[in-house]
Amino acid sequence: MKAGIVGLPNVGKSTLFNCLSNAKAQSANFPFCTIEPNIGVVNVPDPRLEKLEELVSPERVIPATVEIVDIAGLVKGASKGEGLGNQFLANIRETDAILHVLRCFDNENIVHVDGSVDPIRDKETIDMELQLKDLETVEKKLDKVKRAAKTGNKEAQKEEAILLKIKENIEAGISVRAIEFSEEDYQDYVKPSQFITDKPVLYVCNVDEGAATTGNAYVDKVRDAVKNENAEVLVLAVGTEADINELDDYEERQMFLADIGLEEPGSAKLIRSAYKLLNQQTYFTAGVKEVRAWTVNVGATGPQAAGVIHTDFEKGFIRAEVISYNDYVEYGSEAKVKEAGKMRVEGKNYIVKDGDVMHFLFNV
Ligand code: GDP
C-alpha cells in the first residue's frame, strides 16, 4: 500500500518528500530508507510504541511504516502526454491514495507555473488531468460493453448505465469519489475499475510559517472547495519544517517547532493521516527481544494479522491471545494483565482492533 504525492510544479512536493524522508524528524531508531529516488518508506510516528518500549524494555523497537511516492511532472496537458504526462499517470495508478499538495503561500521569488497563487485553480488543473484519464477508461469500457447491452444482456445493460453515469459526471468536472452509488453498484462495478479519481485523497495546504497552526485565506478557500469531498485538509508549513529538520539537535528542533506553535512536526501528523487514508491500522507484538508495530487493513481477522508476520502463522493459526493497548498500559505488564483476567483468547473470526497487543498460537 502506498500514497502518492501529487501537485503542480513548485508547490513544495519535493520539499515535503524530503521532509518526510528525514529520519531525525520521526524516530532515532529506524532511518528512512529510499527504495528509488522518489519512493520512500516512512516510519509511522506512534506514541503508543514509545509507551510499550518503556514498559517492556525490549532489545529493539520496530515501528510501522508507510510507503510514500513523490510523483513529479504533472502539468497541464499531462493526460495528452505533455511533459512526463503518461509516466506520471502510470505512477499514480499504482498508488492506493493521493496526497494532493496545494501551494497556499505567497513568495515572489518562487515562480508559479500559472503566474499567480490560486490553490483552487491548481486543484482543478490537477483534477482535470486525472479526470481526463478516467474518461478514457470509461470510454474504453463503454465500447466493450455496448454490444452485449444491445443484445439484451441485463448485466451488460446495468454496467452500461453505471458507466454512462460516471461519464456524465466526469464531463461535468466531478471526480468519481464524489459520485453517489449504491453500495452494491459501487462494489460490483465502480471499485474494480480502479479509477484514479476514486482513490482516497488528502489535501496538504503548504503555508508559510506564520500560518502553520492557523491556516490562512487560501486554506479557507480550499476547505470550502472540498467540503463535499469527504476529504481531510491538512495545513503544513513544508518549507519551515524542512529548515527545522536540518537541525541536528532534538531539543533545538522542538524549540523551533514550539516557536511556530507545534508540539510535533506537522509531517508526523501527515504520515498518520496517510496511514489512515490507506485504511491501515496497527497491532503490536511486545516481547523482550522486540516491541513491534504491525500493519493490517482495517477489518482484518486474527489469521490475517498473523499472516503479516509469516504466511505459516496464517495457515496454522489456532488462536490469538489479545490484550487491548489500554489494558496493557493500565496494568503495566503481560503478567499483571493476565492476573487481572484481562487477556482475551480469540479465534479465527476475531476482527483485529487498532492497538491490540497480540500473541499467536499456531500449528507448524
Ligand atoms: P515541487 O516542484 O512541487 O517539488 O516543489 P519544491 O518542493 O521543489 O519547491 C519549490 C520551491 O518552493 C523551493 O524553492 C522550495 O524551497 C519552496 N518552498 C516549498 N515550500 C515552501 C513554503 O512553505 N514556503 C515558502 N516560502 N517556500 C516554499
Boltz pocket constraint, residues with backbone or C-beta under 6 A from the ligand:
constraints:
  - pocket:
      binder: B
      contacts: [[A, 7], [A, 8], [A, 9], [A, 10], [A, 11], [A, 12], [A, 13], [A, 14], [A, 15], [A, 16], [A, 105], [A, 106], [A, 107], [A, 110], [A, 206], [A, 207], [A, 208], [A, 236], [A, 237], [A, 238], [A, 239], [A, 240]]
      max_distance: 6.0
